[in-house]
Amino acid sequence: MEQKQQPFTAYDFLGYLFPGAAMLLLLDASIAYHFSDTGLSYDDLISRYGTKELAALVPFLVAAYILGHVLSYASAAFVERYAIWSYNHPRNYLLGLKHGGYYDVQGANPTLSKVLRTITWFLLLPISIPDFAFGKVLGLRKNYIKPFDPLIRAAVWRSINKLVHKCVKKPRDYGKPADHDFASLAVHYVLEKAPNHIATLRNYVVLYGFLRTNAMLFVFVFWLVVFHLPFVSWPWYQGFAMSIAVVALCFGSYAAFVKFFQRYNEDAFFALTICMLDEPNKVSISAVLPIQSPRVGPEI
């Protein structure tokens, strides 16, 4: 049965429209504060935004939707890339593939890559500092970064091998699994063979996309607060408390994004494993999961 794509999905609301509208209001309030007599109190904001007519709502929604796309792209370029640089892609660390660390760069210009990663780290300070302090130093990353256990890892590797061997005669000639986006192949196979998983996968996409964009939005709010602190007459403790609150929202959104980003890949791998149960076994478990080095993925 052919599935019809809805013209306006939940992702459009949660991933684009709401974050875009929030950022548009923040930008407008900031500009109004600096270039007009509008304050930032509750009464000032209600008087500015609470009496808008319906005629002004349509262009606002269009602008918010467009800005939401820009914010979503920025979150993919910075927040998602930071997560991948820090822990590896979920499709890799779930299966125990090695990761060389944040500055494990590859390509023609490693120096430029390291500079860009450093800039990203400082741009995402409300994420990178809590991630280092709580995640790495205190060892709390295990609460949102959880690789498969050896048994599940072996089962998933076997399924991936079966799938790849269905498509390519000699896959070993093309390098190691980490060199290829085998997770996308698994997702498309699952969408074709296991339609019952489509709704779950879509929900995870909506959730991690919304949380990733929110994390980027709160990064913007953090720098907006830092920029405004010298211009407002708040007591130091009020500014400090607001900064901590924004950092908590930012890192909370980021950690939740990583969690559901992982859940999306987990569900795709589990669905693939179920789909491949009826396929004939042509790969031994020893060829799939090395016994001496369980954190290293095999060559397909």
KEKE-346498 format. One record per residue (C-alpha): residue in one letter; x, z, y. Coordinates in nm, 2 decimals, always signed. Layout:
<dodos>
  residuo       X       Z       Y
        A       X       Z       Y
...
</dodos>
This chain:
<dodos>
  residuo       X       Z       Y
        M   +0.00   +0.00   +0.00
        E   +0.14   -0.11   +0.33
        Q   +0.19   +0.18   +0.58
        K   +0.10   +0.12   +0.94
        Q   +0.34   +0.26   +1.20
        Q   +0.16   +0.45   +1.48
        P   +0.22   +0.32   +1.83
        F   +0.29   +0.67   +1.96
        T   +0.43   +0.92   +1.72
        A   +0.51   +1.29   +1.72
        Y   +0.88   +1.20   +1.79
        D   +0.77   +1.03   +2.12
        F   +0.61   +1.35   +2.23
        L   +0.87   +1.60   +2.11
        G   +1.18   +1.39   +2.12
        Y   +1.13   +1.20   +2.45
        L   +0.83   +1.30   +2.66
        F   +0.85   +1.68   +2.67
        P   +1.23   +1.70   +2.72
        G   +1.22   +1.42   +2.98
        A   +0.94   +1.59   +3.17
        A   +1.12   +1.92   +3.17
        M   +1.44   +1.76   +3.30
        L   +1.26   +1.56   +3.56
        L   +1.10   +1.88   +3.69
        L   +1.43   +2.06   +3.69
        L   +1.60   +1.78   +3.89
        D   +1.31   +1.76   +4.14
        A   +1.31   +2.14   +4.19
        S   +1.68   +2.15   +4.24
        I   +1.67   +1.86   +4.49
        A   +1.38   +2.02   +4.67
        Y   +1.56   +2.35   +4.70
        H   +1.87   +2.20   +4.85
        F   +1.72   +1.94   +5.08
        S   +1.38   +2.10   +5.19
        D   +1.23   +2.44   +5.25
        T   +1.10   +2.47   +4.89
        G   +1.20   +2.79   +4.71
        L   +1.24   +2.87   +4.34
        S   +0.99   +3.15   +4.32
        Y   +0.69   +3.13   +4.09
        D   +0.45   +3.08   +4.39
        D   +0.67   +2.80   +4.54
        L   +0.68   +2.61   +4.21
        I   +0.30   +2.65   +4.16
        S   +0.23   +2.52   +4.50
        R   +0.46   +2.22   +4.45
        Y   +0.35   +2.12   +4.10
        G   +0.02   +2.28   +4.04
        T   -0.19   +2.06   +4.27
        K   -0.07   +1.71   +4.17
        E   -0.34   +1.45   +4.15
        L   -0.41   +1.24   +3.84
        A   -0.29   +0.93   +4.02
        A   +0.06   +1.08   +4.04
        L   +0.06   +1.18   +3.67
        V   +0.10   +0.82   +3.53
        P   +0.43   +0.74   +3.71
        F   +0.55   +1.09   +3.63
        L   +0.48   +1.04   +3.26
        V   +0.65   +0.70   +3.26
        A   +0.96   +0.84   +3.43
        A   +0.97   +1.14   +3.20
        Y   +0.94   +0.91   +2.89
        I   +1.23   +0.70   +3.01
        L   +1.44   +1.00   +3.11
        G   +1.36   +1.15   +2.77
        H   +1.52   +0.85   +2.60
        V   +1.83   +0.89   +2.81
        L   +1.85   +1.26   +2.73
        S   +1.79   +1.19   +2.36
        Y   +2.08   +0.93   +2.36
        A   +2.30   +1.18   +2.54
        S   +2.22   +1.45   +2.28
        A   +2.31   +1.20   +2.00
        A   +2.64   +1.11   +2.18
        F   +2.75   +1.46   +2.25
        V   +2.56   +1.73   +2.06
        E   +2.53   +1.55   +1.73
        R   +2.89   +1.41   +1.75
        Y   +3.02   +1.76   +1.83
        A   +2.85   +1.89   +1.51
        I   +2.99   +1.61   +1.30
        W   +3.34   +1.66   +1.45
        S   +3.32   +2.04   +1.39
        Y   +3.18   +2.05   +1.04
        N   +3.17   +1.69   +0.91
        H   +2.85   +1.49   +0.85
        P   +2.59   +1.68   +0.64
        R   +2.61   +1.40   +0.38
        N   +2.98   +1.48   +0.34
        Y   +3.00   +1.86   +0.36
        L   +2.69   +1.90   +0.13
        L   +2.89   +1.72   -0.14
        G   +3.21   +1.91   -0.07
        L   +3.41   +1.63   +0.09
        K   +3.71   +1.76   +0.29
        H   +3.71   +1.78   +0.66
        G   +4.03   +1.80   +0.87
        G   +3.88   +1.99   +1.17
        Y   +3.75   +1.91   +1.51
        Y   +4.06   +1.70   +1.61
        D   +4.08   +1.51   +1.28
        V   +4.06   +1.17   +1.46
        Q   +4.09   +0.83   +1.31
        G   +4.11   +0.49   +1.47
        A   +4.33   +0.28   +1.69
        N   +4.37   +0.53   +1.98
        P   +4.38   +0.89   +1.85
        T   +4.51   +1.02   +2.19
        L   +4.20   +0.89   +2.37
        S   +3.98   +1.03   +2.09
        K   +4.13   +1.37   +2.13
        V   +4.08   +1.36   +2.51
        L   +3.72   +1.26   +2.47
        R   +3.66   +1.54   +2.21
        T   +3.82   +1.79   +2.45
        I   +3.59   +1.68   +2.73
        T   +3.29   +1.71   +2.50
        W   +3.40   +2.06   +2.40
        F   +3.41   +2.17   +2.76
        L   +3.09   +1.99   +2.85
        L   +2.91   +2.18   +2.57
        L   +3.05   +2.52   +2.66
        P   +2.72   +2.70   +2.60
        I   +2.74   +2.56   +2.24
        S   +3.11   +2.54   +2.17
        I   +3.19   +2.90   +2.27
        P   +2.91   +3.07   +2.08
        D   +2.98   +2.84   +1.78
        F   +3.35   +2.94   +1.78
        A   +3.28   +3.32   +1.85
        F   +2.99   +3.37   +1.61
        G   +3.03   +3.08   +1.37
        K   +3.40   +3.06   +1.31
        V   +3.54   +3.40   +1.41
        L   +3.26   +3.61   +1.27
        G   +3.19   +3.37   +0.98
        L   +2.82   +3.31   +1.06
        R   +2.84   +2.94   +1.02
        K   +2.73   +2.99   +0.66
        N   +2.38   +3.07   +0.79
        Y   +2.34   +2.71   +0.91
        I   +2.61   +2.52   +0.72
        K   +2.55   +2.55   +0.34
        P   +2.71   +2.30   +0.10
        F   +2.56   +2.23   -0.24
        D   +2.66   +2.46   -0.52
        P   +2.88   +2.29   -0.79
        L   +2.59   +2.22   -1.03
        I   +2.36   +2.06   -0.76
        R   +2.67   +1.87   -0.62
        A   +2.75   +1.73   -0.97
        A   +2.38   +1.62   -1.02
        V   +2.37   +1.45   -0.67
        W   +2.71   +1.28   -0.73
        R   +2.58   +1.14   -1.06
        S   +2.27   +1.00   -0.88
        I   +2.48   +0.84   -0.61
        N   +2.71   +0.68   -0.86
        K   +2.41   +0.53   -1.05
        L   +2.26   +0.40   -0.72
        V   +2.59   +0.24   -0.60
        H   +2.65   +0.09   -0.95
        K   +2.31   -0.08   -0.93
        C   +2.42   -0.25   -0.60
        V   +2.79   -0.32   -0.64
        K   +2.98   -0.42   -0.96
        K   +3.31   -0.26   -0.88
        P   +3.25   +0.00   -0.61
        R   +3.60   +0.16   -0.65
        D   +3.74   -0.15   -0.49
        Y   +3.58   -0.04   -0.16
        G   +3.74   +0.30   -0.12
        K   +3.62   +0.66   -0.12
        P   +3.26   +0.78   -0.07
        A   +3.35   +0.93   +0.27
        D   +3.44   +0.59   +0.39
        H   +3.08   +0.47   +0.35
        D   +2.74   +0.57   +0.47
        F   +2.60   +0.62   +0.12
        A   +2.34   +0.87   +0.25
        S   +2.16   +0.59   +0.44
        L   +2.15   +0.38   +0.12
        A   +2.00   +0.69   -0.06
        V   +1.74   +0.74   +0.21
        H   +1.62   +0.38   +0.20
        Y   +1.61   +0.38   -0.18
        V   +1.40   +0.70   -0.16
        L   +1.16   +0.55   +0.10
        E   +1.11   +0.26   -0.14
        K   +1.08   +0.44   -0.47
        A   +0.94   +0.79   -0.37
        P   +0.68   +0.75   -0.09
        N   +0.57   +1.11   -0.14
        H   +0.89   +1.22   +0.04
        I   +0.83   +1.00   +0.34
        A   +0.63   +1.26   +0.53
        T   +0.88   +1.53   +0.47
        L   +1.17   +1.31   +0.58
        R   +0.99   +1.21   +0.89
        N   +0.91   +1.57   +0.98
        Y   +1.28   +1.66   +0.95
        V   +1.37   +1.37   +1.18
        V   +1.12   +1.49   +1.44
        L   +1.24   +1.85   +1.42
        Y   +1.61   +1.78   +1.44
        G   +1.56   +1.52   +1.70
        F   +1.35   +1.75   +1.92
        L   +1.59   +2.04   +1.87
        R   +1.90   +1.83   +1.94
        T   +1.75   +1.70   +2.26
        N   +1.64   +2.05   +2.36
        A   +2.00   +2.16   +2.31
        M   +2.12   +1.89   +2.55
        L   +1.85   +1.99   +2.79
        F   +1.96   +2.35   +2.79
        V   +2.32   +2.24   +2.84
        F   +2.20   +2.07   +3.16
        V   +2.01   +2.39   +3.26
        F   +2.32   +2.60   +3.20
        W   +2.54   +2.39   +3.43
        L   +2.25   +2.38   +3.68
        V   +2.24   +2.76   +3.68
        V   +2.62   +2.78   +3.72
        F   +2.61   +2.53   +4.01
        H   +2.33   +2.72   +4.19
        L   +2.47   +3.07   +4.15
        P   +2.68   +3.05   +4.47
        F   +2.38   +2.93   +4.67
        V   +2.12   +3.19   +4.58
        S   +2.11   +3.55   +4.68
        W   +2.05   +3.69   +4.33
        P   +2.23   +4.01   +4.23
        W   +2.52   +3.94   +4.00
        Y   +2.35   +4.10   +3.70
        Q   +2.04   +3.87   +3.74
        G   +2.26   +3.56   +3.75
        F   +2.46   +3.69   +3.45
        A   +2.14   +3.77   +3.25
        M   +2.00   +3.42   +3.33
        S   +2.32   +3.26   +3.21
        I   +2.32   +3.45   +2.89
        A   +1.95   +3.37   +2.83
        V   +2.02   +3.00   +2.88
        V   +2.32   +3.01   +2.65
        A   +2.11   +3.19   +2.38
        L   +1.84   +2.91   +2.41
        C   +2.10   +2.64   +2.40
        F   +2.29   +2.77   +2.10
        G   +1.97   +2.86   +1.92
        S   +1.84   +2.51   +1.96
        Y   +2.18   +2.37   +1.85
        A   +2.19   +2.59   +1.53
        A   +1.83   +2.50   +1.45
        F   +1.92   +2.13   +1.50
        V   +2.21   +2.16   +1.25
        K   +1.99   +2.33   +1.00
        F   +1.72   +2.06   +1.00
        F   +1.98   +1.78   +1.02
        Q   +2.12   +1.93   +0.70
        R   +1.77   +1.97   +0.55
        Y   +1.70   +1.60   +0.61
        N   +2.00   +1.49   +0.41
        E   +1.94   +1.76   +0.15
        D   +1.58   +1.63   +0.09
        A   +1.70   +1.27   +0.07
        F   +1.97   +1.36   -0.19
        F   +1.72   +1.57   -0.39
        A   +1.46   +1.28   -0.39
        L   +1.73   +1.04   -0.49
        T   +1.83   +1.26   -0.78
        I   +1.47   +1.28   -0.90
        C   +1.43   +0.91   -0.87
        M   +1.75   +0.84   -1.08
        L   +1.65   +1.07   -1.37
        D   +1.51   +0.78   -1.56
        E   +1.81   +0.56   -1.50
        P   +2.06   +0.53   -1.79
        N   +2.37   +0.75   -1.77
        K   +2.68   +0.54   -1.73
        V   +2.91   +0.79   -1.55
        S   +3.04   +1.10   -1.71
        I   +3.03   +1.43   -1.51
        S   +3.41   +1.45   -1.51
        A   +3.42   +1.12   -1.33
        V   +3.18   +1.25   -1.07
        L   +3.31   +1.60   -1.00
        P   +3.68   +1.69   -1.04
        I   +3.72   +2.03   -1.21
        Q   +4.04   +2.13   -1.04
        S   +3.94   +2.05   -0.69
        P   +3.56   +2.11   -0.65
        R   +3.57   +2.06   -0.27
        V   +3.70   +1.70   -0.30
        G   +3.46   +1.42   -0.35
        P   +3.54   +1.17   -0.62
        E   +3.59   +0.80   -0.57
        I   +3.27   +0.62   -0.66
</dodos>
